[in-house]
């Protein structure tokens, strides 16, 4: 198992939730950390709370500004001289029935969750090849392995990530480039509260599943171990992880379970 200690790690979506928890855990383990999200002020707050803030730098980044990726990547590599690991964590979710969802919402989900992640990854890839090593770690979701009502666009964008990064791993194994996919289940973040509803506005309310899920601190610790093991793909959560295996071996049973479960919820 490769130690992550003293590696240089770039985290997107680092202003809250999983990204913020990863910043604290990685910095605690001696990593130099580059934090990215849209708002510099919030990133500076995260930096100030790190155990070793002197080894943390901030780089504001809007994942949907595709034409800025080459410039941002240059700034990122200049910040520490090199980047060992890129953690693609930025993303948004959705809570709305297909019939009630504007097409613009689907575009937004793909622009952020899929195309933004791909744009940044493609900009970093030549740098990893040039330095002779690198590790892409992408936070997807269990919804990238099976579906659930009211999450159609979110599921689609996360499924797409699995397809892309599986191929990236195959094509660039020869360049000593590693690829890990980390699929969370329910984690105590604001992802449900910030999820888009049918008209594209934020949902604005908590989700009981996430509220009762894994803490971000526990998740970050487990995720760091998976990175050190250079796992191809790892699923993290509680009983919801079983959905991956039901999908593979008993898809009709999973369908019934998900439909019944959704019907019991009074609101999305």
MOGIZI-V396371 format. One line per field, one symbol per residue. ss: DSSP state (H for helix, E for strand, L for the rest). burial: 1 if it has 9 or more other C-alpha atoms within 8 Angstrom, else 0. A space follows every 10 residues. Layout:
ss->???
burial->???
//
This chain:
ss->LLLLLLLEEE EELLLLHHHH HHHHHHHHLL LEEEEELLLH HHHHHHHHHL LLHHHEEELL LLLLLHHHHH HHHHHHHHHH LLLLEEEELL LLLELLLHHH LLHHHHHHHH HHHHHHHHHH HHHHHHHHHH HLLEEEEEEL LHHHLLLLLL LHHHHHHHHH HHHHHHHHHH HHHHHLEEEE EEEELLELLL LLLLLELLLL LELLLLLHHH HLLELHHHHH HHHHHHHHLL LLEEEELLHH HHHHHHHHHL HHHHHHHHHH HHHHLLLL
burial->0001001111 1111111111 1111111111 1111111011 0011011001 0110111111 1010010010 0110011001 0111111111 0111111000 1100110011 1111111011 1011000110 0111111111 1111111111 1111111111 1100110110 0110011111 1111111110 0111111111 0110011001 1111011011 1011011101 1001111100 1011111001 1001000110 00000000
//
